[in-house]
Amino acid sequence: LFPATLTYDTLRFEYEDFPETKEPVWILGRKYSVFTEKEEILLDVTSRLWFTYRKNFPAIGGTGPTSDTGWGCMLRCGQMIFAQALVCRHLGRDWRWIKGKRQMDNYFNVLNAFIDKKDSYYSIHQIAQMGVGEGKSIGQWYGPNTVAQVLKKLATFDTWSSLAVHIAMDNTVVMEEIRRLCQSHVPCAGAAACPALESDVLYNGCPEDLGLRGRLPLWKPLVLLIPLRLGLTEINEAYIETLKHCFMMPQSLGVIGGKPNSAHYFIGYVGEELIYLDPHTTQPAVEPGDSGCLPDESFHCQHPPCRMSIAELDPSIAVGFFCNTEADFNDWCQQIKKLSLVRGALPMFELVERQPSHFSNPDVLNLTPDSSDADRLERFFDSEDEDFEILSL
């Protein structure tokens, strides 16, 4: 589908451009025309943070791997979908990266959260080591659910972003659970250490106001990840229209998944093709320059993005959404409800107000009452990792 030439030493790519088509191009909730907005499409794609395999970073755990080539592609895709949430949180969906232009401090704060070193919130080091608790040894391949579970745990340490991360289990999004999570009254533990938060804390979408503080609960920005299985060995065609609609929603963070031998971060679609960022390029690890500034060009994909037929998508995926305010979440719920009325579109998940009673009975799922969400999820998706093959090096 996509002839490409790649020279690893120079990182020069030659990719087909977008097809000349009247079909709209959708990128993370934004609609474009190839004929009149090609530059805008490419700028939007280039502005996404692009995480790839790296080599020569500090050893994971002090004695582990110094490169993630061959095993880290899903970890990198998890970083990309989460980085998009942080970009929306701290910079906004309209923010654009322009080569050579001085970026604001918040941009570097977001980027630094993913740098390949042990003390970055969402570094490959943190993801790999946190994954040990999910039953994954360092260097082992992850599936979409595992990386979602690990990112949820890591986000609790990111007091600067103060995100509420919810992973919807059993193909069901329970609105009551999300509201309870996002309206938590627990103050940010690191508020004193990150004064930048104090000016942009939202109370039900309103800037902080002392008069509101006593009356309205704090709404923490929501990252919603929904692990799904859309078929047994290949995607069921009935889900394709619904999947496309996910990329049309303004809350879209995209999709992590792939095809049978590799993981990709899907950011949109055109016609019957998905548009994605590919982590399968090995670049040298990046160190801050003499001035302390981080060279950032290698974190932005500066060629037309890859495309593949939707029919080739492996059925194990995780879909992501970001709701900055309660109004964003309510709007998302309305869109999901409307989507269930679209003819020929089979819902990928169920949206319910409260936890169905059978969910709360552990015997139905053959689980002990204290089973963790991660155990429960892996039981439902226990074959997921076998569906992918590790790329040969």
N, C-alpha and C positions, 0 to 999 in steps of 0.2 A: 504493500500500500504506500509505503513512504520511503522511496530510495534516499539514502543519505550517505555521505562520505564523512568520516570522522578521523581526524589526526589527533592522537592523544597528546602529543607534545605541544601542539599549538592551540588545541581546543578550537579548531576551525570546523564549522559545520556548513554543509550546503543542503538545505531542505527545500522541498516544494513549498511554494507560497500557498495562501488560501485559494481554494477553487473559485473561479468566477461564477458565482451562483446568486440567484435572487433570494435564496433561503437566508433568513437572518442568522447572524453569529451571536450566540449567547455565551458570555463570560461572567460567571459568578453574579448572576442577577442583572447584568447589563446587556442590552440588545444593540447590535451593531449591523451596519450594512457593509458588505465587502466592497461595494462600488464606491461609496462615498466616505467611508470611515476606516480604511485599511490602516492608516497611521495610528489612529486611536486604538484599534484592536491590538496592534503590536505593542504600543506603549502600555496598555493595560496588562498584557501578558508579561512584558519585561519587568513591570513593577511588582509582580508577585515575587516573594522570596523563594529562591530555587536552591534546594539542598540536594547535593549529589554525594556519591562515594568520595571519601577523602583518604589521603595516605600521609604517613609521617606525623600523625597527631600524638600527644602524650598517651602512653599505654593505658588502656582501660583497666581500672583497678590496680594500677601500678605495674602489673606484670602481664597484662592481657594484650589483645591485638592493638596495633598502631594504625590499622587501616580497616575499613568496613567493606572493602570491595568483595562482592560475591555473596554477602549475607545481610547487608544493612539497608537494602532498597526500601523495604516497608517501614523501617525506622525513619528513613529520610522522608518518606511520604507522610508519615505521622507528623514529623517536624513541619512539613510544608503546610498541612491543613491547619495545624495549631498556630503557625506563624501568621497565617491569614487572619485567624481570630484576633491575634495580638495587634496586627496592623489595623483592623477595623476598630479595635478597642482604643488604641492610642493615637492613630493617625487618621482614621476614617477611610471609608471605601473609595472616596474620590482622590485620595493621595496618590501621587505618581512619582516614580523614581526616574530622574533624568541624569544620564551619564555626565559626570564632571561637575554636576551642580551640588553645592554644599547642602547637606541634608540636616534636618533639625535633630536635636539631641534625642528625642523620643524614638526616632528611627534607629539610631545606634543602640539605644537601650533594648529595643526589640531584637535587633540582630545579635547583640551580645548574649541574649538569653539562649541562643542556639549554637554558639561557637563550640568547637570541638575541644573542650577542656572540662575537667571534673566539676568545677564550681559554677557552670552555666546551668540555669534552671532546666532547660530542655535539651542539653547536649546529648550526643550519641553515648557519652559515658554514663550519664544519668539514666537514660532510657535502657541501656543494656544492663546496668546493674540493678535497676528497679525491676526489670523483667525477670530477674532470678526468683523474686518472690511470686511471680506468675508461672513458675515452672520452666522458664526458658534459660538455658545456660548461655553465657556470653558467647556471641558468634553464631547462635542458633537463629534460624529464620523465624520471623513473626508473621502472624496473620493480622488482618485488620482489627479484630476484636482485642487481641492482646495489646497492640500498640495503643488502642483507645483507652484500655484499662490503666496502662502505665502512665499515659499522659494525664489522666484524671488524678492519679496519685501525685505526680510531680507538680501539678498546678496548685496544690495546697500550699506549697512553699513559695509560690510567686505572689507575695503580698502586694507587689507593685501593681499587678494586673487585677488582683482581687476578683477572679472569675468564679462563677458557679459552673462546674462541669457535670453534665448529666449524661449517662450512657443508658439509652433506652433498651431494656431487656425484652426478650421474647417477642420481638416485632411489635411492641406496644409502647406508645408514648402516653404516659399518665400525667395529665395537666396539673393535677393537685400536687403530685410529687415535685414537679418543677417549680411551682409557685412557692411551695414550702422551702425549697432549696434556695431560690433566688431572693426571697423576702426574709432571709435569715437576719436576725438582729445582732448577731455576733459581730463586733467591730473588727476591722482589719488589724491583725496582730502586729503588722509592721507599719502601721499608720505613722507612728512617730519617726520611723526610720525612712519613710518615703513621703515627705510633705507634699510632693506633686499630686498625690492622691486627693489631698484635702480639697483642692479647688475643683476637681471634676467628679466627685462622688455624686451619684444620681439618686434622687428620691422619686421613685416611680417616674423616671424620665425628666424630673425637674432638677436644675442645679440646686446644690445644697442651700437650704434656707433655714435659719434658726427657728422660724415660726413653724416650718413643716416638720422639723426633726421629731417633735413629740407626737405628731399625728400619723405620719406615714412611715411604713417600714422601708428599710433600705432595699433597693432592687439591685442585686449583683448581676453584672452582664453575664449572659448565659452562653456557654458553648454546649450545644446538643449534638451528640454523636450517636448514630443509630446503626449498629452492626446488623447486616441483613444477609440472607441467602436467597437469591432470586432464581433458584432452579437447582438441579442436582449436579450436572456436569457442565451445563452451559446455561446462559441466561434465558429464562422463559420470555418469549416475545411479548407476552401480555403486559410485562412490567416496563417495556421500553418507553412508552409515552409518559408514564409516571416519572421515570428516571429523568427524562428530558425536562419535565416541569420543575424538578428540583433545582436545576441550573438557572431557571427563569426567576426564581424567588429572590428578592433583594437580600434576604437573610442567608443566602447560599454561601457555604464555605467549600463546596465541591465534594468530591468523592475520593476515597482511597481504596484501591483494589488493584486490578491488573489483568493480565492474561496469563495463561498457564505457566510461563516461566519467568515472569517479572512483575514487580509492583510499580504502579504509576499513580500520580496525583492528577485527577481529572478536574479540569476547571471550567469546562463548557462543552458545547456541541455545535455543529453545523450540519444540517441535513441528517444523514444517518451515521455521521462520524462523531466520535468523542474527541475533544481537544485536551491534551494532557502535557504535563511537565514530567520529564523522564530523569530519574536519579542515576541512571547507569552510565555515568561518566566519572572517571577517577581524576580528581584534582588534588593538588597539594594542599595540606592544611594551611590555614591563614593565621598569621601572627600580626598583632598590632605593629604599625610602623614606628619609626623613631619618634614621631611626634605624639605617639599614643593613639593615633587615628587608625581605624580598621580599614584596610583596603577591601572594598565591598563589591567590585565589579563581577567577581566570580560567583556571587550570590544572586545574579540576575541573568535570566536566559535571554540572550540578545540575538536570537534567531527565531524565525517563525516556529511556533510550537508544533509538536508531533500530533498526528491524528491516527485514529484507528476505527474500524467499523464497530458500532455498538454491539453487534452480534458476537464479536470476539471476546467480549468482556467476561472474565471469570465470574461465576455467580456469587462468590463471597466478597462483599464490599462493606464499607462503612460510609454513610452519608453524614455530612456535617452542616450545621446551621449556627449562626451567631445572632443573638437577640440582645441588643445593647440596653433596651428599656423594656418595661412591661408592655408598653404599646406595641413594640416590635414583636413580642411574643404573641400577643393577642391577634395581631395581623397575620402572623405565621399560621396560627391555629385556624383562622378563617380561610386562608388559602388552601390548607390541607383538607379542610372540610369540602371546599368547592371542588377540589381535585378528585374527590371520591365520586363526583357526579359526571366526570368527563367520560364520554362513551369510549369503549375500547381500551380504557386505562385501568389496569388492575392495581388496587392500592398495594404499596410495598410494605406498609405498616399500618397499624390501627391507632387512632387518636381517641383516647377516652378521658373522661373527667376524673374518675376515681379508679383505684386499683380493683380489677375484677376479683370477686371473692375467691375464685379458685386459685389465684396467684398466691394468696396468703396461706394456703394449705400446703405445707412442705411435702406431705406424703404424695400429693399428686405428681410432683416432680421427682419423687424418690430422693429427696435431699434432707439433710439434717437441718434443724432450725437455724443453726449458727453457720451454715455454709455461706461463704462470701459470695458477693456478686460475681467475682471473677470465676470462681468454681462453677457457679451456675451457668455463666455464659459459655465457658469452655465445654460444659456438658452438652449444650445445645449446638455448639459449633465444633464438636470434637474432631471432625475430619477436615476442618478448614485448611490447616497447614499442609496437609498431604496433597491438597489440590495444586499447590505451587511447587515448582522445582527450583532448586538453587542453581543460578547460572553457573555454567562451567567457566573457569578462569582461563 
